[in-house]
Amino acid sequence: MHEDYTESTDAPPRGSKKPLAILVVPPGSYRTADFVSAASDLRVDLVIASEGDLPMSGLGKSRSITIDCMRPEWSASRVAKHKPTPDVVIAADDGGVEVAAMASDMLGTPSNSIAAVAATRDKAHMRGLLANSNVAQPEFRLARPGQVAAAASAIGYPCVVKPRGLSASRGVIRVDTVAEADAAETRTRAVIANAGGDSDTTLLVETFVPGPEVAVEGMVLNGELVVLALLDKPDPLDGPFFEETMFVTPSRHDPAIQDEIESVTADAVRAIGLVTGPIHAEVRCGPHGVVLIEIAARSIGGLCGRALSFGLLGESLESVIIRSALGLPGSGLDTAVPATGVLMLPIPCAGTLASIKGIDDALAIEGVTEFDQTIPNGKTVVPLPEGDRYLGFLFAKAMTPDGVEDALRTAHAALTITIEE
């Protein structure tokens, strides 16, 4: 399925000038430390551009740039003016993709166009581009304040109400009636306001597509999509909220369905105009075929990338991203182990996280490889659709996807989570 992008496995020769990459991340990003580790292994100098402290990076202040993603042009200029001049600018999360694209444009380094990246950050704009290219997607409407129920009724229930700009399913709500549509509009607009957005913006209302959801992880090389992995989501995502809980790869769907998933995603890449770098897409295998739900110009979020490794040496996803951006040699894009997966611990209710017990028992389950608690005990936790974080991540590998799923479910059952309301 996957083609090697080079034959060599060497990083830059020792003694040669190290390439310099700037990584744009939001403060507190789960992924900073993994990118730092990958850059170190590749002997690539890394500077972090972020809005706040970076306690998870392991880097000092001399290796960071303070930016403000609410002022992307100003932030991009600060990144582009860094000395020495960076060879590439990479974004780890949605919040930094526009800054990275603008900085790359100022530097004249290869990147996606600012317009293409901006389209992935605005779900309504994305839907319009996909519609212009006849990419399979849900029917949709834009709704101004007070018009969500009318838009939903025009499409037909059930529908999904979502913000145009947030990610990780924040503010995304399924509605089955006019009353639910009105309530969802109020709630979604409150989520947008709490995130610092304009609560009076238009909302996206789209047809709910029943069926299993699959995530697509890929790299775009010279305008062509190379699929790194198709990740099944075994738990139904039927609403009213859409909290992702598990990814398992390789996919267990019929090969013809997998081909359709890859084809629809490649069509979306071309429709939006993405030409390079990582992409992460979500599709639904609906009753009338595969439809594109979302696509982002970045890799999979949270710590989920740890479920993927490539080549004989098990190269990390972050290493693949840095290599590709810099044009460094690598070992290929084939997955390194037969089957892997990750379970994101959902937040069952709002309150204060008191404890997560049973971790040693979970790690003793055959196939389970790692557990990372990402919210410390004593911290306030908020579930979807308002929240945007998970309690932690469980990882497993096995000879088959079924073995991975069984290991993750057994490990999850071994944990006791206490949240004080």
Secondary structure, DSSP 4 states (H G I P E B T S, - for coil): ----S-S----SPTTSPPPEEEEE--TT-TTHHHHHHHHHHHT-EEEEEESS--TTT---GGGEEE--TTSHHHHHHHHHT-SSPPSEEEESSGGGHHHHHHHHHHHT-S---HHHHHHHH-HHHHHHHHHHTT-----EEEE-TT-HHHHHHHH-SSEEEE-SS--TTTT-EEE-SHHHHHHHHHHHHHHHHHTTS-TTS-EEEEE---S-EEEEEEEEETTEEEEEEEEE--S---SSS----EEEES--S-HHHHHHHHHHHHHHHHHHT--SEEEEEEEEEETTEEEEEEEESS---TTGGGG-EETTTTEEHHHHHHHHHHT-----SSBSSSEEEEEE----SSEEEEEEE-HHHHHTSTTEEEEEE-S-TT-EE--TTT----SEEEEEEESSHHHHHHHHHHHHHH-EEEEE-
